[in-house]
Amino acid sequence: MRLRLGGIDACGDLAFGAAAFAAAVLLGWLALTLVELAISDLNKAIMAALLFIVALHLSWRAVWRRLWHTAANAFAPSVYKPMSSPRVIDGDTIDDVMVGVRYRLANIDAPELDSGARCAMERRAGEEAKAAMEGLIYNAKSVTVRPTWRTDCYGRKVAFVYADGIDVGELLIGARLAVRWRGARRRWCGERGGFAQLAA
């Protein structure tokens, strides 16, 4: 389940918001201490700082997250570990119960379940993705993981997962039950968003 506050995904937007706030404070401090500004000039400086933060935020989400996750996945170590006791949590999360490690699939984003879903449509899609993942994992003779060097902000090890040597993430993408992970959560509730479909 993802932690969301007022529609904010705590894993991404909240961390960036804290950094943006710190940048705004720093810019304000520099403006006040390094140069004596008239009130009108100070307002202009604050507006420029806010515009800079908005532009930085948009470029971070649209470009840098994609580049970061693509590069991190491309350079993942080629070390495969067998899972001794896999348990599917949802469409993109799996536990190795015996060793107490939770993995997040590196290459996909699947719809959320229960309270993590933003609408009924996403909840149903999340149930389908989980059922498909369970079928792949529990019917496989062997399940292996190829961990990347990353851990996400929920404490999950980010890894590629294989059922009988086949990439589970790619299978779910092929079945249209997940999308390729680009560093930001996919909107699963259509163009009108979650509020229009909460009662669907």
C-alpha positions in Angstrom: 0.0 0.0 0.0 1.3 3.4 -0.9 1.2 6.3 1.6 -0.7 9.2 0.0 -1.5 12.5 1.7 -4.1 14.6 0.0 -3.4 12.8 -3.3 0.4 13.2 -3.0 2.5 10.1 -3.5 4.8 10.3 -0.4 7.4 8.3 -2.3 8.0 11.0 -4.9 6.2 14.3 -4.6 6.5 14.7 -0.8 10.3 14.3 -0.9 10.5 16.7 -3.8 8.2 19.1 -2.0 10.6 19.2 1.0 13.5 19.8 -1.3 11.6 22.6 -3.2 10.7 24.2 0.2 14.4 24.1 1.2 15.4 25.7 -2.1 12.8 28.4 -1.7 14.1 29.2 1.8 17.7 29.3 0.6 16.8 31.6 -2.3 14.9 33.9 0.0 17.8 34.0 2.5 20.3 34.8 -0.3 18.0 37.5 -1.7 17.7 39.2 1.7 21.3 38.9 2.9 23.3 39.5 -0.2 21.4 42.4 -1.7 19.3 45.1 -0.2 16.0 45.0 -2.2 13.0 47.2 -2.3 9.7 45.6 -1.5 8.7 45.5 -5.2 12.0 43.9 -6.1 11.6 41.4 -3.3 8.2 40.4 -4.7 9.8 39.9 -8.1 12.5 37.8 -6.6 10.0 35.6 -4.8 7.9 35.2 -8.0 11.1 34.2 -9.9 12.0 31.7 -7.2 8.6 30.1 -7.3 8.6 29.9 -11.1 12.0 28.3 -11.0 10.8 25.7 -8.5 7.7 24.9 -10.6 9.9 24.5 -13.7 12.4 22.3 -11.8 9.5 20.2 -10.5 8.1 19.6 -14.0 11.4 18.7 -15.5 12.2 16.4 -12.5 9.0 14.5 -13.0 8.9 14.4 -16.8 12.6 13.7 -17.5 14.9 13.0 -14.6 12.8 10.3 -13.0 12.6 8.4 -16.3 16.3 8.7 -16.9 17.1 7.7 -13.3 15.0 4.5 -13.3 16.0 3.5 -16.9 19.7 3.8 -16.0 19.4 2.1 -12.7 17.6 -0.9 -14.2 20.1 -1.1 -17.1 23.0 -1.4 -14.8 21.4 -3.9 -12.4 23.9 -6.7 -11.3 23.5 -10.0 -13.1 23.0 -12.0 -9.9 20.0 -14.3 -9.7 18.7 -15.5 -6.3 16.1 -18.2 -5.8 13.1 -17.3 -3.7 12.5 -20.0 -1.1 8.9 -19.0 -0.1 7.3 -16.4 -2.4 4.1 -14.6 -1.4 2.4 -12.2 -3.8 1.3 -8.9 -2.1 -0.1 -7.1 -5.2 0.6 -6.8 -8.9 4.1 -5.3 -8.4 5.2 -6.5 -4.9 6.3 -9.9 -3.7 7.7 -11.2 -0.4 10.2 -13.9 0.2 8.7 -15.0 3.5 11.4 -17.4 4.5 14.1 -14.7 4.5 11.9 -11.7 5.3 12.6 -9.6 2.2 9.9 -7.6 0.3 10.6 -6.9 -3.4 9.1 -4.3 -5.7 9.3 -5.3 -9.4 11.8 -3.0 -11.0 10.3 -2.8 -14.5 6.5 -2.3 -13.9 3.8 -0.3 -12.2 0.6 -2.2 -11.5 -2.7 -0.8 -10.2 -3.2 -0.5 -6.5 -5.5 -2.5 -4.2 -7.9 -1.5 -1.4 -7.2 1.9 0.1 -4.2 2.5 -2.2 -6.5 2.6 -5.2 -7.8 6.0 -6.3 -11.0 4.7 -7.8 -13.0 1.5 -8.3 -11.6 1.0 -11.8 -8.1 0.9 -10.4 -9.1 -1.4 -7.6 -10.6 -3.9 -10.0 -7.5 -3.7 -12.3 -5.3 -4.2 -9.2 -7.2 -7.4 -8.3 -6.7 -8.7 -11.8 -3.0 -7.9 -11.8 -2.5 -9.6 -8.4 -4.4 -12.7 -9.6 -2.3 -12.9 -12.7 0.9 -12.5 -10.6 -0.3 -15.3 -8.2 -0.9 -17.6 -11.2 2.6 -17.0 -12.6 4.4 -17.3 -9.2 2.5 -20.1 -7.6 2.4 -22.3 -10.7 6.1 -21.9 -11.5 8.6 -24.6 -10.7 11.2 -21.9 -9.8 11.0 -18.3 -8.9 14.2 -16.1 -8.9 15.0 -12.5 -8.3 17.7 -10.3 -9.8 18.0 -7.4 -7.3 19.1 -4.0 -8.4 21.2 -1.9 -5.9 18.1 0.2 -5.0 15.7 0.1 -2.1 12.5 2.2 -2.5 11.2 4.6 0.1 8.8 1.9 1.4 11.8 -0.3 2.3 11.2 -2.7 -0.6 14.2 -4.1 -2.5 13.8 -3.2 -6.2 14.4 -6.3 -8.3 13.4 -8.1 -11.5 11.4 -11.3 -10.8 11.4 -14.4 -12.9 9.0 -17.4 -13.0 10.7 -20.4 -14.6 13.2 -18.0 -16.1 10.7 -15.6 -17.7 10.5 -12.0 -16.6 7.2 -11.7 -14.7 7.0 -7.9 -15.2 7.3 -8.3 -19.0 4.5 -10.9 -18.9 2.2 -8.6 -17.0 2.9 -5.7 -19.4 2.2 -8.1 -22.3 -1.1 -9.0 -20.7 -1.9 -5.3 -20.3 -2.2 -5.7 -16.5 0.7 -3.4 -15.8 2.7 -0.7 -17.5 6.4 -0.1 -17.7 7.7 1.7 -14.7 9.1 5.2 -15.6 9.6 6.6 -12.1 6.1 8.0 -11.5 2.8 6.4 -10.7 0.4 5.8 -13.6 -3.1 7.3 -13.5 -5.4 4.3 -13.7 -8.7 6.1 -13.3 -9.2 7.6 -16.8 -9.2 11.2 -17.9 -11.8 12.3 -15.3 -9.7 11.0 -12.4 -10.6 9.1 -9.3 -13.4 11.2 -7.9 -15.7 10.5 -10.9 -15.3 6.8 -10.5 -15.1 6.2 -6.8 -18.7 4.7 -6.8 -18.3 2.8 -10.0 
